[in-house]
Amino acid sequence: MFSAIGLMGIASLFMSSCSKSDTNGSVLPVAQDVSIQSMAFAPATVTVAEGTMITWKNKDAVDHTVTSNDGTSFSSGTITSLGTFSFTPMVAGSYAYHCSIHPAETGIVQVVIK
């Protein structure tokens, strides 16, 4: 009996550490991955809570960047094939971004208050 209760408690802690809820009760990821593949960001739009790390992974054979449209929020520099770039937004808002090498590649990071 004790071990079953203990396992339920551990499972509950694990599940709570895998996601966060925003102020509307929506469950948001603790970490978010974005693929750069086939000359596009996937998913193109992500919604995360403040303080959530976003990691872009270049799965193409060519170089890419992850560059905020405002020019100041974040900039990855060149991400080579199989390379990554991570950014942790700390302020709620909308961050539009693009690849400076391939400007048609665009995305949006929506950051909500925890």
CORRAVEN-V935515 format. One record per helix or strand. SS is the DSSP state (hx for helix, st for strand). FROM is the first residue (numbers start at 1). TO is the last residue. If there is no record, write none. Layout:
# CORRAVEN-V935515
{{SS	FROM	TO} {SS	FROM	TO}}
This chain:
# CORRAVEN-V935515
{{hx	2	17} {st	19	21} {st	27	29} {st	31	37} {st	40	42} {st	45	49} {st	53	58} {st	64	64} {st	67	68} {st	75	75} {st	79	79} {st	84	88} {st	93	98} {st	106	112}}
